[in-house]
Each structure stands twice: as structure tokens, then as C-alpha cells.
Amino acid sequence: GPVDLECEMLVLGGGPGGYSAAFRAADLGMRTVLVERYPVLGGVCLNVGCIPSKALLHTAAVIEAARALAAHGVRFGEPEIDLDALRASKDKVVSRLNVGLAAMAKARKVELVRGSGSFLDPHHLRVELTVGSGQERSGEVRVIRFGQAIIAAGSQAVRLPFLPEDPRVVDSTGALALRSRPERMLVIGGGIIGLEMGTVYSTLGARLDVVEMSDGLMPGADRDLVRVWQKVNAGRFDRVMLGAKAVRAVAHDKGIRVWFEGADAPSEPQLYDLVLSAVGRSPNGARIGAAQAGVLVDERGFIAVDGQMRTNVPHVFAIGDLIGQPMLAHKAVHQGHVAAEAAAGHKRWFDARVIPSVAYTDPEIAWVGVTEDEAAAQGIKLGRAVFPWNASGRAIANGRDEGFTKLLFDEQTHRVVGGAIVGTHAGDLIGEIALAIEMGADAADIGGTIHPHPTLGESIGMAAEVFEGVCTDLM
Ligand code: FAD
């Protein structure tokens, strides 16, 4: 059939993976087209994920910090919350970044096609243009012929089939829309997304129940970190139901009535003003006509790739949430760069040793590399050093000394293989440990690096010194 547009590189999906891949491909001289069904770039992360959640978490953290100042002799009184203004300020953060991405695409001459793409064959994509995006008309179709392609179609929230269709039952996107201030809120799924959103709503006044199927909150993080977080946050929760699940829900005038099963769960159904379902995300691999391009998609919708991010069709790459866990923006960005460089003929592989994880709760929890619980489960013995923040001048001055910094070392070489931090700004601190692991640094390298005093980052150097035996273990 007729072709409307030709390019060397087609990128399907304008999230962090897709725009990073498109920008890198263009920088490497490839004529690049980026197809995105939404009118703005940024994908889940920018529009309904990382960024709006952090804008709201920032507000929540400032409210909590203001409350905590009472103990230092400064009282502000109860905050007055204008939900419309709060929502607008969050939306402004997002749109500033949308504008920035559009400018970066334009500067690189990446051609944006706004519409839903589906493969016709290994070298053609059919795009149904999105309504209201410039000169295009609804239902109009464009066919793009491409030399190579990078699929970055991302993921979407998993829907629990028993939850009723009701404005008081939301996924993370609905929770970020901030339509109401509930009094009683249920969070289904005690992972990072559920607990971040729970933190926001509880600071705005909601009492929280959380139900989690596994035996602990924030699966994946070491339990010693989660314990610190849980102690600080105990006051936010009415019930923490572990090894339990919501099994039935019915919408009433007075709220959503939810039934539970499990050891910690109440036998009576409970009534909530808001129910947030945050039980995971499923990949969009089955919705892009991958089979027409010959690309294999597994039964869950994931696409398998090799070390260069190539699918089973060598000129078609896939990156980001679509190819598996961890579903994180910085992983998608890194993979986008690898795919674009490999497509341009560079000898580039995904060989990152570690991908950091962060829960931007209060306090934050961050970890990278090998975790202690994982190592213990596999019977691997590691060197361990912990620096408790109640020995940190800066943490004490901040009034937030509940955290700790932990480093894990290979016992033979003393090289750092893992790190974990619970405490304020843990997410900003964990990058140093990621760099240390990537560079093969050992305890003496980290301990011998002069860290500025007094900072929270100093705790990383102190932990390394603990391991070197300069101090004794302080915990
Ligand atoms: P996506 O961001 O999902 O982008 C895919 C894009 O492809 C979308 O824009 C979609 O519209 C488009 N698309 C899909 N199919 C088609 C099609 N057929 N045609 C055209 N366009 C299509 N990660 C972090 O690292 N840090 C965080 O703090 C963080 N917070 C989060 C908070 C929440 C509430 C959520 C939900 C997620 C969060 N994440 C976070 C995860 C992060 O958002 C994802 O890992 C990241 O967005 C994945 O990027 P991606 O490029 O693979 O896909």
C-alpha cells in the first residue's frame, strides 16, 4: 500500500524509554520518527507516574516537616488544603517537563506522529492519528516505512476483576488525579506505588488500611529498612494486613465495602471512601500488532530481548517496562540508549551491574545491588557495615535520625556489592553506592574519599570505615 512517511529509525511509545531512544538515535544521525498515542511526551513516568507522584510527595513531606517543627518550638497550626490549587501545581510541574521534551525533540529534528501504532509487517507501522493533535483528523491513518524500530510501548496498571466500576475505586492514575480527600482509604498492594500514594493521602488526612499478599510491605527491600519505615509510619495506619488479600468489593452510597481473607484480615467487611488498587503493572506487548512484524510476545505481554535489546527480529528492538522487571524509568532510559547505539552499529550492550530502587516514602528507602536478605536466602556470606543515623550530626540536626546506611562487601576482595539506605533523601544518596559498584570500588576507596561534613552522604563513607575496622560496628 501507499507509504506516508519513511525513516531509518521508528520508535513506538514516547515514555522515558522511547524518547531517550529517539533522542539518542537522532543524535547519532538517524532520521527518526517517534509515535505516541497521547498528545504529550513523557509516558507513564512523566504524566501519571514518577513526576506527579513526587510533586505530591514533596508537598506531603513539607507538611510533615512543618508539623515536626512543633518539637523544636515552632508551631504553624493545621494546614488549610486547597485541593484544586494543589492539583494545579502538580499539573504545572508535569506540563513544564512536557514542554521541555517537545523542545528537545524539535531541536533534534525527531518527527513526532501522534497516534496509536500497530505493525503491518517487519518494515511498516500503521498509525491511527489521535484526535485533536494539530492538523490531523480523527480516524485518519498514516503508514510509516522504517529501516529499524525500537518498541517502547510500556505498561499499564493491572485491574482486579472483582473491583466495581466506581469513581471511588482508582488505580495510581486515578489516585494522582486527587479528586477528593478521603477519610478512610484502602491501599490494595503494599509495594512502592501503593505506599507512596498512601503517604500522600494520609498526610492530607486519610486513615489508611493496607492489604498485602506477601508477608511484608515493600517486597524486594531488606526487612531491616522496612522495619524503620514502618515504625515511623505506624501512626498512618489503622490496619496493616499481611499475607492477606481483598476478595470482594461492593459500592454503596456510604462507601466501598471490601471483604478480606487472610490471617491479619478482619472477618467483617470494611467501608472505605477511596480504594486504591496498586497490585502491579502489565506490559502492553500484546496491543501493538507485534506478530505482524514477526516479534514474539509471551502470554503475559512481555517481549524477550538479547543483550543489545534486540528482539527475535534483529532490526526490531524492545526496551523498558515492556521487556520485564524492574519496571523503572531509569532502566528504560538506559536501555533506550543501548538500543539506539546498537542500531547505529555501535558495539553496545546492556551491561549495567546494578539498577537502583527507591521508595520515595517518608523516610525514603533506597537499595542497589545485592540485598542482604537475598544473599542470606542464597546462603551467600557477605561483609556488612552499618552506620546508624543517630550518630550522624546532620541527621540529628535535621530532626530525622531514624535512618541508617548499610554497605555490603565481598568478603575476599572488600569490593562493595550492595548498599541500602533508609532515611530522608535516601534516593538521592544511593547513586554514590551505585557508582562505587559500577567502578569496582572497595571499602578503602569509599572510606578514603573525603565526604563533606556534615551531610547525610557522609554516612556512606562512615559505613565503609566501620567495615575497615576503623570504628567498631555502631549498631
Ligand atoms: P511508558 O512510560 O509506559 O511509556 C509508554 C508509552 O507508549 C506511553 O506514553 C503510551 O501511551 C505509548 N504507547 C503504548 N502503546 C502505544 C501504541 N500502540 N501507539 C502509540 N503509543 C503507544 N519509575 C521510577 O523509576 N521512579 C519512580 O519514582 C516511579 N514512580 C512511579 C509512580 C507511579 C504511580 C507509576 C505508575 C509508575 C512509576 N514508575 C517509576 C515506573 C515508570 O513510570 C515506568 O517504569 C516507566 O514509565 C517505563 O517507561 P517506558 O518508556 O517503558 O514506558
Boltz pocket constraint, residues with backbone or C-beta under 6 A from the ligand:
constraints:
  - pocket:
      binder: B
      contacts: [[A, 12], [A, 13], [A, 14], [A, 15], [A, 16], [A, 17], [A, 18], [A, 35], [A, 36], [A, 37], [A, 38], [A, 40], [A, 42], [A, 43], [A, 44], [A, 45], [A, 46], [A, 48], [A, 49], [A, 50], [A, 51], [A, 53], [A, 115], [A, 116], [A, 117], [A, 118], [A, 152], [A, 153], [A, 154], [A, 155], [A, 172], [A, 173], [A, 193], [A, 284], [A, 287], [A, 288], [A, 319], [A, 320], [A, 321], [A, 322], [A, 326], [A, 327], [A, 328], [A, 329], [A, 330], [A, 331], [A, 332], [A, 358], [A, 360]]
      max_distance: 6.0
